[in-house]
Amino acid sequence: MSPVVVLVGPMGVGKSTVGQLLAERLGVGYRDTDDDIVAEQGRAIAEIFVDEGEAAFRALEKQAVLRALAEHEGVLALGGGAILDEGTRAALTGLNVVYLSMDVEEAVKRTGLNAARPLLAVNPRKQWRELMEARRNLYEGIATAVVATDGRTPEEVTEVALDALELKQA
């Protein structure tokens, strides 16, 4: 058992929106590991970062991803930093992984790079660029397909992802 599609990419790229559309089009369920963590912990991800730090959150995230990969057969969206863990990247080997990409200007439009994103609290544009410099190669390294989301509607991104993976729709 494994997901039919796994979505990765930076915060605010549209993994949740596109993931739900993909699941609908493929006739499968949708799951988001960030939602799993929030439900399990009973608090927002930003609170976990503030209260316990990034390392504690990443440990929770790794477990949530491995559990979801073992349990879920539909479309799975991972948190933006989930791919930082080598074990997580290894667990994604052989799966249909779609990296949803966007540039910093698109990130500003979509998220406003607001303080609700704990890793972007100070100088969000600079921090977003630095995060992407550190993560881009990791995203690309595990991706079966890369889909640019800049200037595209969620429906257009969904179509491109389906075409790139050559998946049959329900």
VEXDO-218402 format. One record per residue (C-alpha): x, y, z; chain; residue in three letters. Coordinates in pm, whole numbers, plus 32768, in hexadecimal, padded with zeros to 4 digits. Each point is the difference from the previous one (the first is absolute). Layout:
! residues N
[node [X,Y,Z],"A","ALA"]
...
! end
This chain:
! residues 170
[node [8000,8000,8000],"A","MET"]
[node [8082,8158,7FA4],"A","SER"]
[node [7F74,814B,7F87],"A","PRO"]
[node [7FA9,8024,7E8F],"A","VAL"]
[node [809D,815F,8007],"A","VAL"]
[node [80D4,80B8,8102],"A","VAL"]
[node [8014,817C,7FE9],"A","LEU"]
[node [8130,80BD,807B],"A","VAL"]
[node [8066,816B,7FE9],"A","GLY"]
[node [8028,813E,80C9],"A","PRO"]
[node [7EFF,808F,80ED],"A","MET"]
[node [7EE8,80B3,7F4D],"A","GLY"]
[node [8037,7F59,7EAE],"A","VAL"]
[node [7EA5,7F65,8001],"A","GLY"]
[node [8043,7E98,8068],"A","LYS"]
[node [7EB7,7FEB,80C1],"A","SER"]
[node [7F2A,809C,7EF0],"A","THR"]
[node [80A0,7F3E,7EE3],"A","VAL"]
[node [8005,7EC5,80D2],"A","GLY"]
[node [7E8B,800E,803A],"A","GLN"]
[node [7FC1,803E,7E8D],"A","LEU"]
[node [80E5,7EE0,7F9D],"A","LEU"]
[node [7F53,7F17,80F6],"A","ALA"]
[node [7EAC,8063,7F75],"A","GLU"]
[node [8071,7FCE,7E98],"A","ARG"]
[node [809D,7EAE,804F],"A","LEU"]
[node [7EDF,7F89,80DA],"A","GLY"]
[node [80DB,7FC9,8133],"A","VAL"]
[node [8023,8094,815C],"A","GLY"]
[node [80D4,812B,8062],"A","TYR"]
[node [80E3,801F,812F],"A","ARG"]
[node [80ED,810F,807C],"A","ASP"]
[node [8110,7FAB,80FB],"A","THR"]
[node [7FF4,8160,8094],"A","ASP"]
[node [7E8E,7FC6,804D],"A","ASP"]
[node [805C,7EB1,809D],"A","ASP"]
[node [80FC,80AA,80E7],"A","ILE"]
[node [7F0B,8112,8066],"A","VAL"]
[node [7EF2,7EFF,804B],"A","ALA"]
[node [80EE,7F20,80C3],"A","GLU"]
[node [809F,811B,80C7],"A","GLN"]
[node [7EC5,80D0,8031],"A","GLY"]
[node [80B2,8142,7FA5],"A","ARG"]
[node [807D,80C4,7ED6],"A","ALA"]
[node [8150,7FB7,7F60],"A","ILE"]
[node [8074,8161,8052],"A","ALA"]
[node [7FBD,7FB6,8172],"A","GLU"]
[node [80CE,7EC2,7FF1],"A","ILE"]
[node [8121,80C7,7F67],"A","PHE"]
[node [7FE9,810B,810D],"A","VAL"]
[node [7FC9,7F15,8127],"A","ASP"]
[node [80ED,7EE4,7FA6],"A","GLU"]
[node [80DA,8076,7EE1],"A","GLY"]
[node [8038,7F92,7E9B],"A","GLU"]
[node [80B4,7EBA,8058],"A","ALA"]
[node [7ED8,7F84,80CC],"A","ALA"]
[node [7F11,805B,7EE8],"A","PHE"]
[node [80D7,7F50,7EFA],"A","ARG"]
[node [7FFD,7EC1,80D4],"A","ALA"]
[node [7E82,800D,800D],"A","LEU"]
[node [7FF7,8047,7E8D],"A","GLU"]
[node [80DE,7ED9,7FA7],"A","LYS"]
[node [7F1D,7F11,80C0],"A","GLN"]
[node [7EC7,8097,7F63],"A","ALA"]
[node [808F,7FD9,7EA1],"A","VAL"]
[node [8070,7E98,8033],"A","LEU"]
[node [7EAD,7FA6,8096],"A","ARG"]
[node [7F44,80A6,7EE1],"A","ALA"]
[node [80DB,7F58,7EF9],"A","LEU"]
[node [7FAF,7EAE,809E],"A","ALA"]
[node [7E8A,803F,802E],"A","GLU"]
[node [7F86,80E0,7EE6],"A","HIS"]
[node [7FB9,7F97,7E99],"A","GLU"]
[node [7F80,814B,7F78],"A","GLY"]
[node [80A3,8154,7FD0],"A","VAL"]
[node [80ED,8068,8118],"A","LEU"]
[node [8083,8160,803D],"A","ALA"]
[node [813B,802D,80D1],"A","LEU"]
[node [8067,8131,80C5],"A","GLY"]
[node [80FE,80E1,7F57],"A","GLY"]
[node [8126,7F88,80CF],"A","GLY"]
[node [7FAD,7E8D,800E],"A","ALA"]
[node [8102,7FB5,7EF2],"A","ILE"]
[node [811A,807E,80DE],"A","LEU"]
[node [8008,7EAA,80A8],"A","ASP"]
[node [80D5,7F00,7F48],"A","GLU"]
[node [7F22,7EE1,8075],"A","GLY"]
[node [7ECD,80AF,7F78],"A","THR"]
[node [80AA,8038,7EB1],"A","ARG"]
[node [8060,7E90,7FF5],"A","ALA"]
[node [7E99,7F9A,8051],"A","ALA"]
[node [7F88,80CA,7ED3],"A","LEU"]
[node [80DD,7F3F,7F0D],"A","THR"]
[node [7F34,7F57,7EF3],"A","GLY"]
[node [7EC2,80C5,8045],"A","LEU"]
[node [7F53,8101,7F1F],"A","ASN"]
[node [8089,813D,80A1],"A","VAL"]
[node [7F98,814F,7F70],"A","VAL"]
[node [80CD,8131,8060],"A","TYR"]
[node [7F25,8135,7FE8],"A","LEU"]
[node [80EB,8126,7FCB],"A","SER"]
[node [7FDB,817A,8009],"A","MET"]
[node [80E1,812F,8009],"A","ASP"]
[node [8018,80FA,811E],"A","VAL"]
[node [7F17,80FD,7F5A],"A","GLU"]
[node [7EF1,7EF9,7FE4],"A","GLU"]
[node [803E,7F9F,816C],"A","ALA"]
[node [7FCC,8169,8069],"A","VAL"]
[node [7EB6,8011,7F40],"A","LYS"]
[node [7F7F,7EBB,8090],"A","ARG"]
[node [806D,800B,816A],"A","THR"]
[node [805E,8167,803A],"A","GLY"]
[node [8128,7F54,80A6],"A","LEU"]
[node [7F52,8044,8148],"A","ASN"]
[node [8073,7FC1,8164],"A","ALA"]
[node [7F1A,7ED2,8024],"A","ALA"]
[node [8117,7F47,7F4C],"A","ARG"]
[node [80FD,7FC8,8118],"A","PRO"]
[node [812D,7FDA,7F1B],"A","LEU"]
[node [7FB3,814D,7F58],"A","LEU"]
[node [7FC8,80DC,8131],"A","ALA"]
[node [8123,80F2,7FBF],"A","VAL"]
[node [804C,808A,7EA3],"A","ASN"]
[node [7F16,7F0B,7F52],"A","PRO"]
[node [8075,8038,7E97],"A","ARG"]
[node [816B,7FC1,8059],"A","LYS"]
[node [7FA9,7ED4,80D9],"A","GLN"]
[node [7F1F,7F6C,7EF2],"A","TRP"]
[node [8119,801C,7F00],"A","ARG"]
[node [80F5,7F5E,80F1],"A","GLU"]
[node [7F0D,7EE5,804F],"A","LEU"]
[node [7FCF,7FBF,7E8E],"A","MET"]
[node [8176,8007,7FBB],"A","GLU"]
[node [8029,7EF4,810C],"A","ALA"]
[node [7ED4,7F2F,7F93],"A","ARG"]
[node [7FDE,8020,7E84],"A","ARG"]
[node [80FC,7EEC,7FB2],"A","ASN"]
[node [7F58,7F1B,8100],"A","LEU"]
[node [7EAA,8039,7F64],"A","TYR"]
[node [8088,7FCA,7EA2],"A","GLU"]
[node [80C5,7ECE,806C],"A","GLY"]
[node [7ECB,7F40,8071],"A","ILE"]
[node [7F0A,8083,7EFD],"A","ALA"]
[node [7F6B,7F29,7EF0],"A","THR"]
[node [7F77,8142,7F6B],"A","ALA"]
[node [8038,8174,803E],"A","VAL"]
[node [7ED3,80E1,7FCA],"A","VAL"]
[node [802A,817A,8005],"A","ALA"]
[node [7ED2,80A5,80A2],"A","THR"]
[node [8058,816A,7FB0],"A","ASP"]
[node [7EDF,80AD,7F50],"A","GLY"]
[node [7F32,7EC1,7FEF],"A","ARG"]
[node [7EB2,7FB2,80A0],"A","THR"]
[node [7FE9,7ECE,80E4],"A","PRO"]
[node [7F38,7F55,7EED],"A","GLU"]
[node [8114,8043,7F00],"A","GLU"]
[node [8109,7F7D,80F1],"A","VAL"]
[node [7F2D,7EC8,803A],"A","THR"]
[node [7FE6,7FC2,7E88],"A","GLU"]
[node [8176,802A,7FCE],"A","VAL"]
[node [8049,7F12,8123],"A","ALA"]
[node [7F12,7EF8,7F78],"A","LEU"]
[node [809C,801E,7EA6],"A","ASP"]
[node [8163,7FF4,808A],"A","ALA"]
[node [7FB7,7EC2,80C2],"A","LEU"]
[node [7F28,7F6F,7EEB],"A","GLU"]
[node [7EF5,7FA5,80FE],"A","LEU"]
[node [7EA6,7F93,7F9B],"A","LYS"]
[node [7EE2,80C8,8090],"A","GLN"]
[node [7ED9,7F62,80AE],"A","ALA"]
! end
